[in-house]
Amino acid sequence: MCTALAWNNGSFYFGRNMDLEYHFGEQAVIVPRGYPISFQKEKTIPAGHYAMVGMAAVTDRYPLFAEAGNEKGLCAAGLNFPGYAFQEKDAADGKYNITAYEVIPWLLAQCQSVEEAKGLLSRARIVAIPFQSSLPLPTLHFMVSDQHSSIVFEYTRDGGRIFENPFGVMTNSPTFDFHLANLANYINCTPAYPKNSFASHHALSPLGVGAGGFGIPGDVSTTSRFVRAVFHKLNSVCGPSRDESLAHFFHILDSVAMLKGSSLTQNGDVDLTLYSSCIDTSEFVYYYKTYGNSQLSAVHANRVDLNVKDIFCYPLREKQSVYDVN
């Protein structure tokens, strides 16, 4: 379970909550322009591609990205899509045959915009090839965003579909068109102080502020998180500075985060928000905080040599950091 968010507040920000019951070897990773990126079926993208930064598990020096952004401001995230994701057994001529874990570096290495990404995804075919025999096949759908627009790419038994995403929010199953249609159930919700339309001949008044949003779901199911994230993104307000924007972005993610023990998997495992992230695309900086450390950490991709031939890996800072006032 996860929530992805794209937000333009003068500068463009992109990130997500990673909701999962286990760690997957995640660390902050910078892939420089000089690092060739190989694929199972497609040709290797040689040195000279766009640099990228994000969160990944690194296996055999290969970044298995959960989300990332490139130096041109294009960002992408893969979110769990159980029950709907489909992967083909065989490659097909005339298609880009890409595995699910290759989609993010494949797009970000060579695309500057959502429009360019759409051109590749329109011919993409997700193939069922594990990275290693010991690793399971990921079941994912993807949100791809730049400062102008967002799309969702889903590969099901019906093939690949690209959805325009006017809200810049994505969660998990079911398919994205359901999430869009489901918003109609909440059209009466408002941040405004409500008026009495229930019994106008009686002097009824709200019990307090916030009553206009009565009906916004508070659980952490995928459909509820989608509704709540859209509501908070569209109705919350923020000043124009980078510091205000960064804090506000994480506040929106906090509103749909999972507390340890509040949601259990079918097997009884504890689902929680392992980390929350935000990519400041203007500065090419990846920010994150973890469940155990609420202080933001920053990975500055613009402070390393982006032309070298190896990736940069930064273990997560998970021990709580505290600023001592006195």
Buried (B, 14 or more C-beta within 10 A) or exposed (E): BBBBBBBBBEBBBBBBBBBBBEEBEBBBBBBBBBBEBEBBBBEEBEBEBBBBBBBBBBBEEBBBBBBBBBBBBBBBBBBBBEEBBBBBEEBEEEBBBBBBBBBBBBBBBBBBBBEBBBEBBEEBBBBEBBBEEEEEBBBBBBBBBBBEBBBBBBBBEEEBBBBEBEBBBBBBBBBBEEBBEBBEEBEEBBBEEBEEEEEEEEEEEEEEEEEBBEEBBEEBEBBBBBBBBBBBBEEEEBEEEBEEBBBBBBEBBBBBBBEEEEBEEEEEEBBBBBBBBBBBBEBBBBBBBBBEBEEBBBBBBEEBEBEBEEBBEBEBBBEEEEEEEE
